[in-house]
Amino acid sequence: MKVGVTFDLRADYGIAEDSLIFSDFCQPDEIGYMQRAIERNGYEADMIGNMYKLRDRIKEGTLDCDIILVCDEGISSRNREAIVPALLELNDIPYVGSDAYAMALSQNKYHTKLIAEALGIRCPKGIYVEYKNGGEINEDKIMKKLSDEGLSFPLLVKPNEEGYSMGVYLVKDKEKLFEAIRSDFGYYHEPVLVEEFIGGKETFVAMIGTGDGAYTLPVGQITNFDGTDIEFYSVEAKRFDYTLYSKANLPAENCKKMEENALKLYRHLGCRDFGRVDFRLDENGDPVLIEITPRPGLSEEGPYEICAKALGKTYDDILKEIIDTAALRYGIKG
């Protein structure tokens, strides 16, 4: 079986390697690690590149892969993560990962939050601040909304349609709150969420499979290198590896609740093959949903590899399982 891989590099878009404004692209060594794992599993790897390179290959008739592993993020549109799945569906090309609808919907944090709450999954309290008139801000109106929701500092400010903690600020006073909102409006030109800060452990649930066949890997956690809880998972911490992934050391009932909620949301959105749901634990140890990522990174020593080890599996094992579960849906034999 020939497996094509779509991915983005900062160089594709002329973005500096140290940029924190647009940070959710692959690292070159991450792509090499994935390619070697695909080949060790006995498949041929075709490292295609970004959505523009995929488009050109389709137009030229030079794309001869059996299935495409979709790992790109896209750029310049709130639909960016949905573009490649839609393009592949349009051309009847099998692919690994969630479809365009699940990708576009999950990109909108506010809409995802509404669905999660309707499913009975606890989310942080917060308000939605529209981007309009070039980023106009009514400070009194925002403060009234926060008061009506019973929210007080510290608060989190985050762009509604970004990932990788880009534009996420922990603010502790009114001045910093509006500074953060203005910054996000200026860089991303989209609505922002202002939410209560959940100060406990940062945890995640990685999943493999589709529908009733989906299952969770052991719950993972993100800590400082000394094992202490991180204040919040910032873009700097993600980009420069300031933190440590490990299997969570939590009571079984807490893990079970996170696993159940993760699968409930994953299945309801129709996610496929692999995905990750992130939680924060409150002061009582109860999980609060942060977000769902239907296209999580498959990096070396990342969430999937760390949690796979807890089951006695390797990165190669997990990557093969992700590819094979998609191939099975299309009736493709390896």
C-alpha positions in Angstrom: 0.0 0.0 0.0 1.3 3.5 -0.9 0.5 6.1 1.8 0.7 9.7 0.9 1.1 12.3 3.6 -0.1 16.0 3.5 1.7 18.4 5.8 2.7 22.0 6.2 6.1 23.5 7.0 6.6 27.1 8.0 8.9 27.5 5.0 5.9 26.8 2.7 4.4 30.1 3.7 7.5 32.2 4.4 6.9 32.1 8.1 9.9 32.4 10.4 10.8 29.2 12.4 10.6 31.1 15.7 7.1 32.6 14.9 4.6 32.2 17.7 1.8 33.9 15.8 1.4 31.0 13.4 2.9 27.9 15.1 0.7 24.9 14.3 2.8 23.6 11.4 5.0 20.4 11.3 8.7 20.4 12.1 10.9 18.8 9.4 12.2 16.2 11.8 8.6 15.3 12.7 7.9 14.5 9.0 11.0 12.3 8.7 10.1 10.4 11.9 6.6 9.7 10.5 8.0 8.7 7.1 10.4 6.2 8.6 7.6 4.7 10.7 5.3 4.3 7.6 8.1 2.5 5.8 9.0 0.3 8.7 5.4 -1.0 8.6 6.0 -2.2 5.1 4.2 0.6 3.3 5.6 3.0 0.7 5.5 6.6 1.8 4.9 9.6 -0.5 5.5 12.8 1.5 3.3 15.1 -0.6 3.5 18.4 1.3 0.8 21.1 1.7 -2.7 21.5 0.2 -1.3 23.4 -2.8 1.2 20.6 -3.7 -1.6 18.1 -3.3 -3.9 20.1 -5.6 -1.2 20.3 -8.2 -0.4 16.6 -8.1 -4.1 15.9 -8.6 -4.4 18.3 -11.5 -1.2 16.9 -13.1 -2.4 13.3 -12.7 0.8 12.4 -10.7 -0.8 11.3 -7.5 -0.8 7.5 -7.4 -1.3 6.8 -3.6 -3.7 4.2 -2.3 -4.6 6.4 0.7 -3.7 9.8 2.0 -2.8 10.5 5.7 -4.0 14.0 6.2 -1.6 15.9 8.6 -1.7 19.5 7.2 -3.2 22.5 9.0 -3.8 24.8 6.0 -3.7 28.6 6.2 -5.7 31.8 5.7 -9.2 30.5 6.2 -11.4 29.3 9.1 -12.1 26.3 6.8 -8.4 25.6 6.4 -8.4 22.2 8.1 -11.4 21.1 6.0 -9.9 22.0 2.6 -7.8 18.8 2.0 -10.6 16.3 3.1 -13.0 18.1 0.8 -10.5 18.1 -2.1 -9.9 14.4 -1.6 -13.6 13.6 -1.4 -14.2 15.6 -4.6 -11.7 13.5 -6.4 -12.7 10.1 -4.8 -9.4 9.7 -3.1 -9.3 7.6 0.1 -7.8 9.3 3.2 -7.0 8.9 6.8 -8.8 11.2 9.2 -12.0 13.1 9.9 -14.1 14.5 7.1 -14.4 18.2 6.1 -17.5 18.8 8.2 -16.0 17.5 11.4 -12.8 19.5 10.7 -14.6 22.7 10.0 -17.0 22.4 12.9 -14.3 21.6 15.5 -12.2 24.5 14.3 -14.9 26.8 15.8 -14.3 26.5 19.5 -17.6 28.2 20.4 -19.8 26.0 18.3 -18.0 22.9 19.5 -18.6 24.1 23.1 -22.3 24.5 22.4 -22.5 20.9 21.2 -20.5 19.5 24.1 -22.7 21.2 26.6 -25.8 19.8 24.8 -24.2 16.4 25.3 -23.8 17.0 29.0 -20.1 17.6 28.9 -18.9 20.3 31.2 -17.1 23.3 29.6 -15.5 26.4 31.0 -17.9 29.3 31.6 -17.2 32.2 29.3 -18.4 34.8 26.8 -18.1 35.1 23.1 -16.7 38.5 21.8 -17.5 39.2 18.2 -15.0 40.6 15.8 -16.6 43.5 13.9 -15.9 46.9 12.6 -12.2 46.1 12.2 -11.8 45.0 15.8 -13.9 47.6 17.7 -14.1 46.8 21.4 -16.8 47.9 23.8 -15.1 47.5 27.2 -18.1 48.3 29.3 -20.3 45.7 27.4 -17.6 43.0 27.8 -17.2 43.7 31.5 -21.0 43.5 32.0 -21.2 40.2 30.2 -18.4 38.8 32.4 -20.2 40.0 35.5 -23.5 38.5 34.3 -21.8 35.2 34.0 -20.2 35.5 37.4 -16.7 35.5 36.0 -13.7 37.1 37.7 -10.0 37.2 37.1 -7.9 35.3 36.3 -9.4 34.6 32.8 -8.2 33.0 29.6 -8.5 34.9 26.3 -8.3 32.8 23.1 -9.0 33.2 19.4 -12.1 31.2 18.4 -10.7 29.5 15.3 -7.0 28.9 16.1 -5.1 25.9 17.6 -1.8 25.1 19.2 -2.5 27.7 22.0 -1.8 30.5 19.5 -3.1 33.8 20.8 -4.0 32.3 24.2 -3.4 34.6 27.2 -3.8 34.2 30.9 -4.9 37.6 32.2 -5.2 38.7 35.7 -6.6 42.2 35.4 -8.8 44.4 33.2 -5.9 46.1 31.5 -4.3 42.9 30.4 -7.7 41.5 29.4 -8.3 44.2 26.8 -4.7 44.2 25.7 -5.0 40.5 24.9 -8.3 40.9 23.0 -6.8 43.7 20.9 -3.8 41.6 20.2 -5.9 38.7 19.0 -8.2 40.9 17.0 -5.1 42.5 15.4 -3.4 39.2 14.4 -6.3 36.9 13.7 -9.3 39.1 12.7 -11.8 36.7 14.3 -14.0 36.4 17.4 -12.4 35.6 20.8 -13.5 33.6 23.8 -13.0 34.9 27.3 -13.3 32.0 29.7 -12.9 31.1 33.4 -9.4 29.7 34.2 -9.4 26.1 35.3 -6.3 25.8 37.4 -5.8 22.1 37.9 -4.0 19.4 35.9 -3.8 19.5 32.1 -4.8 16.2 30.7 -5.7 14.6 27.3 -7.4 11.5 25.8 -6.0 10.2 22.5 -8.4 8.0 20.5 -8.1 5.6 17.6 -10.8 4.2 15.4 -14.2 5.3 14.1 -17.8 5.1 15.5 -18.5 2.3 17.9 -15.0 0.8 17.0 -13.2 3.9 18.4 -11.3 3.4 21.7 -9.1 5.5 24.0 -5.5 5.2 24.9 -4.7 5.6 28.6 -5.3 9.2 29.8 -2.2 11.4 29.5 -1.1 14.5 31.4 1.1 17.4 30.7 3.4 18.7 33.4 6.6 20.7 34.0 9.8 18.6 33.7 9.8 18.2 37.5 6.3 16.7 37.5 4.5 19.7 38.9 1.4 21.0 37.2 1.8 23.7 34.5 0.0 27.0 35.0 -1.5 26.8 31.5 -0.4 25.2 28.3 1.0 28.2 26.4 2.2 28.4 22.8 5.7 28.9 24.1 5.5 25.7 26.1 4.3 23.7 23.0 6.6 25.3 20.5 9.8 25.0 22.6 9.1 21.8 24.5 9.0 23.3 27.9 6.7 20.5 29.2 6.6 16.7 29.6 4.0 14.2 28.4 3.3 11.2 30.6 0.5 8.7 31.5 -1.8 10.4 34.0 -1.6 9.2 37.6 -5.2 9.8 38.5 -8.1 8.0 40.2 -9.8 5.5 37.9 -13.1 7.3 38.1 -11.6 10.5 36.9 -10.0 8.8 33.9 -13.2 6.9 33.1 -15.2 10.1 33.0 -12.7 11.8 30.6 -12.6 8.7 28.4 -16.4 8.5 28.2 -16.8 12.3 27.5 -14.0 12.2 24.9 -15.6 9.3 23.0 -19.1 10.8 23.3 -17.9 14.1 21.6 -15.7 12.3 19.1 -18.4 10.0 17.9 -21.1 12.8 17.9 -19.0 14.9 15.6 -18.4 11.9 13.3 -14.6 12.0 13.8 -12.6 9.2 12.2 -9.5 7.2 12.6 -7.7 9.3 15.2 -8.3 12.3 17.4 -7.5 13.9 20.8 -9.7 15.6 23.4 -8.1 17.9 26.0 -9.3 18.5 29.5 -8.4 20.5 32.6 -9.2 19.2 36.1 -10.9 21.6 38.5 -10.0 21.9 42.2 -12.1 18.8 42.9 -10.4 16.8 40.2 -13.5 16.9 37.9 -12.7 17.2 34.2 -13.6 20.3 32.2 -13.4 20.1 28.4 -10.9 22.4 26.7 -11.2 21.3 23.1 -11.3 18.5 20.6 -8.6 18.1 18.0 -9.6 15.7 15.2 -6.2 16.1 13.5 -3.7 15.9 16.4 0.0 15.8 15.9 1.7 12.5 15.6 5.1 13.7 16.7 8.0 11.8 18.3 7.4 11.4 22.0 4.1 13.1 21.6 0.8 12.2 23.2 0.1 9.2 21.0 3.6 7.6 21.5 3.7 8.2 25.2 0.2 6.7 25.8 0.8 3.9 23.4 3.8 2.8 25.6 1.5 2.4 28.5 -0.2 -0.3 26.5 3.0 -1.9 25.5 2.7 -0.5 21.9 5.2 1.5 19.9 4.8 4.6 17.7 5.0 2.3 14.6 2.2 0.1 16.0 -0.1 3.1 16.6 0.6 4.7 13.3 -0.1 1.4 11.5 -3.4 1.0 13.4 -4.5 4.5 12.4 -3.7 3.9 8.8 -5.3 0.5 8.7 -8.5 1.5 10.4 -9.0 4.0 7.6 -8.0 1.5 4.9 -10.5 -0.9 6.2 -13.3 1.7 5.8 -12.4 1.9 2.1 -11.8 -1.8 1.6 -8.2 -1.3 0.9 -5.8 -4.2 1.6 -2.3 -3.5 2.7 
